[in-house]
Each structure stands twice: as C-alpha cells, then as structure tokens.
Amino acid sequence: MATVNKLHKLAELAKERSSECRRALLREVTDLFFDAPPETGSPVQAQFDAVLSQLASEAAQDARAEISRRFADTPVAPPGMIRKLARDAIEVAAPILQKSGVLNEDDLLKIIHETSQQHLRAISARPLVPERVSHAIVERGDDETVATLVKNEGAQLSRQTFEVVSERAQTSPILQAPLAHRADTPTDLLADLTHVVEGALRDHIQRRFDKLDPGVLEAALAASHTRLEARLKEDKAIAEAQRFITSKQVRKELNGALLVRLLREKEYIKFCIGFAELAGVDYSAAKKALEEPTVDALALICKASTDIDRALFVTLAVLRSDAPGDAFSHARELGKIYDDLSQEQAERVMRFYKMRKNAAAAAA
C-alpha cells in the first residue's frame, strides 16, 4: 500500500514539476519500482507502466537510454513502456531488443516490420531467437543483418530459412563465412557454398565433410547438385520469360487477361514476372504469392495494386490452387479474404516490397 501511495504522489508530481526535474523524477519512480517489484499483470504493475511510460515519453534521449538499460533484463518490466522503448532510437532500443524477455514473438515480429536494420540487428543478437522471428529477419534484413543472425548460435533457423540464406550467400560474401562456420547448417547447403567460396573457407567446409559418414556426404552432394542444376535451368527460364513479358509490355498487352492465360497454361515463371511487373513488386515476392499455402501474400499485393482488382484476384487465387472446376464455389470466401484486408495494411506491405525491389535494382 505504501508503494501505491508513493506512486500516486509521484504521478501527481509528474503533472506539476518542471521539465528540468523530470529526469530526477523518472529515476525516483524507477528506484521505487526496483525497491518493490510488482507482480506481472498486477494493478500495481499497470500503474507503474502508466507513470513510467508518461515520464519516459517526455524525457530526453539519454534519460530514455538509461531507463532502457535498467529495465532490459527485468522480467517484470512494464510491458507498455518496454514496447515503446523497443521502437525508439536504436541508442535507446538496443538493450531492450537484445535482452528483454517481456517482448514476445508477436511483439518482435511487429517490430521487425516497423523499424530499421539496426533494430533488426539488435534482435538478431538476442540469446534466443525463435524460428519465426529468424525467418522474418531474413526476409526483411540486409546482408549485414542476416550475417549477425547466422553468427548467433542462439538463433533458431528452420530448413526453409537456411535455404533462403544459402541462396543469398551464392552472391553475398558477407554471408558465406557465417553460414560455413555455423554448426547446424545442413550439409547439402554447405555443398552449395563450395562452388562460390574462396580457398580458406572451402578448406574449412571440406574438413567438415571429412568427418561425415560417406553415405551421408554422398546424399548431400547429390541433393546439392540437383538443386544447383534446377537453379541454372530456372535462371535461363527467367531470362526467356523476361524477354517475353517485355515484348508484351511494348505491345501494351501486359494485363489481367494475360496473367490468367499464363496461369491456366501453367507458365508459372512467365506469370510471376508478369505479375511482378504489373503489381510493382520483385520476382521473389510474386513467386512467394504464387507458391505459399495461403492466399494472404497474393491478396495483399492485389489489394495494394491499382492494376489488379478484386475479380482478378479471385480468379488468380482459384487458378493458383490447381483445384477442380468446383473450386469456383470458393470465390465468395476468397472475395471475403480480399475485402477483410485494410487498404492501409496492404499499402504498408507494398511499401516494403517496393523498397526491396528498388534496393535490388540499385545493387545490380
């Protein structure tokens, strides 16, 4: 009760005292918190959260950074304040992003899609990075950020995430060493690296291979060979498809009708390139929209595009499933998925896709 009463008095002082004294007041409330830490989810914790959030929002950056350091590894830290500090300038946010257990997976996923590469790198250095969070970092992170993640032994990477990193490493030296030195990198993906890395790193990979059962190594090398052959064929098919789509653009024939025809004829690479051009995204985003088990990515891109309407989305969503003719009975359900998406949500995702497309073009 004494803590609550003192907190009430400090909250009143927060409304009355001059800005010069706010840092001292913030420190006093923080000291009170650590003198008698409240239980998680308790009314007292909520009161601390309200007062500390208010004071922190009005404090200078160095004061917020001090608060961030003090609360970073506190399991009962006020969750509202922690989420705000996690989105602050990186000088403030870093300790929270690197250490705070108050942030759950959903919090981290939102932060990944709303903040800078520096914030992503801080998350990449957490003692434990769950698979979903790691995959989101790889999807949005630049090579330096992804390298930070892969170097972190506490980062959990799914097979799918490893494959994405491995493919990027084919043309990104900054990713090659972290991937080669990581203990749980799949053997067949290490074999992919041997085609692109330089001598010392290739020797390191070979020494790892020398410790493997010959049968395991043979299977891994066969899988690598098959995958690299498929990539080579796809690269050739992409170049041919790009020429095809460019010719359609010149003739002003790149439209919804062409996309429908390509999908019906199972010309998937041509469809993805045409869809990417029409929607203003890159090829990988278009391919993901086509191949994902759910229609969410396709719906988001279509919703944000001025050249793709609801009816075309429904048609493409039905055709991508390769379902029997009665699949058209699901058109209403697909339309509802499209309608339930907010324009703001779709445009936010589209901004990210366009940033990634522009970054890739600048690097080319």
ABEGO torsion letter per residue (X at the ends): XAAAAAAAAAAAAAAABBAAAAAAAAAAAAAAAAABBBBBGBAAAAAAAAAAAAAAAABBAAAAAAAAAAAAABAABBAAAAAAAAABBAAAAAAAAAABAABBAAAAAAAAAABBAAAAAAAAABABBBAAAAAAAAAABBAAAAAAAAABAABBBBAAAAAAAAAAAAABAAAAAAAAABAABBAAAAAAAAAABBAAAAAAAAAAAAABBAAAAAAAAAAAAAAAAAAAAAAAAAAAAAAAAAAAAAAGABBAAAAAAAAAAGBAAAAAAAAAAAAGBBAAAAAAAAABABAAAAAAAAAABAABBAAAAAAAAAAAAGBBAAAAAAAAAAAAAAAABBAAAAAAAAAAAAAAAAAAAAAX
